[in-house]
Amino acid sequence: MVGAIAIAMFVALVGWGGRYFGWSDPDGKVQLALVTAFILGIIGGFKARG
């Protein structure tokens, strides 16, 4: 359940975060940072499990 919430939040931030929070991202660097943070969170979660 928590994973589904995290994925939904990630998709919402990447898709509509710029309009909702008002950031300007012409080069896509904010979206790249979001994707990187999400992937590193997944890797960290798997490593923490064992």
C-alpha positions in Angstrom: 0.0 0.0 0.0 2.8 2.4 0.9 4.5 1.6 -2.4 1.4 2.5 -4.4 1.1 5.8 -2.6 4.8 6.6 -3.3 4.4 5.7 -7.0 1.2 7.9 -7.2 3.0 10.8 -5.6 6.0 10.4 -7.9 3.8 10.4 -11.0 1.9 13.4 -9.8 5.0 15.4 -9.0 6.7 14.6 -12.3 3.5 15.2 -14.3 1.9 18.2 -12.6 4.4 19.4 -10.0 5.6 22.3 -12.0 2.1 23.8 -12.4 1.1 23.0 -8.8 4.2 24.2 -7.0 5.1 26.9 -9.7 8.7 25.8 -10.4 10.2 26.6 -13.7 12.0 23.6 -15.3 12.8 24.3 -18.9 15.9 21.9 -18.9 14.1 19.1 -17.0 16.6 19.2 -14.0 13.8 19.1 -11.4 12.2 16.1 -13.0 15.6 14.4 -13.3 16.2 15.1 -9.5 12.8 13.6 -8.7 13.5 10.5 -10.8 16.9 10.0 -9.2 15.6 10.4 -5.7 12.8 7.9 -6.4 15.2 5.3 -7.8 17.7 5.8 -4.9 14.8 5.4 -2.5 13.8 2.1 -4.1 17.4 0.9 -3.9 17.7 2.0 -0.3 14.5 0.2 0.6 15.6 -3.0 -1.0 19.0 -2.8 0.8 17.3 -2.1 4.2 15.1 -5.2 3.8 18.1 -7.5 3.7 
